[in-house]
């Protein structure tokens, strides 16, 4: 539940939902700009996508490792390529975390 802050003409909102406060790391009665909230929300959605992609990549690594039809050299090359992509995804996740903190003024 969110309530418009009548004292603010800038479109800021005071958030009273404990779940949202916990999710965004807000203090009780903290006011935040809608634009910043939208940025933080977009980055949280991005993080969820990154989490899913990392999980799927880890599953693929396990499948490659279990596949006896793949030579050791091919396996190593495939897994190294996947790990490189996973590192890039993790870096993007770190950037998203930093952007959330910046958007929320932390």
Secondary structure, 3 states (H helix, E strand, C coil): CEEECCCCCCCEEEECCHHHHHHHCCCCCCEEEHHHHHHHHHHHHHHHHHHHHHHHHHHHHHHHHHCCCCCHHHHHHHHHHHHHHHHHHHHHHHHHHHHHHHHCCC
